[in-house]
Amino acid sequence: MPNPDRIPEHISVLESLSHEHFTAEELAELLGVNVPVIVAAVRRGELDAYTVDHRIVDIRRSDALKWLNERRHS
């Protein structure tokens, strides 16, 4: 069954930003970074995420934007 929150490849970056939730892979693709960058930020506590058994399950858009803003000003 397809994940309704999964970002299809044909959706633009602007359309992707309207999503409220992302996986680490989706956020990395959207931001043009490698997944380990996202994982490391979560593990360091810089980026809030919902995890299950050390696996990143969900990152809220608001948390991603907060993290990006903090990175920009550091």
Secondary structure by P-SEA (a helix, b strand, c coil): ccccccccccccaaaaaacccccaaaaaaaacccaaaaaaaaaaccbbbbbccccccbbbaaaaaaaaaaaaac
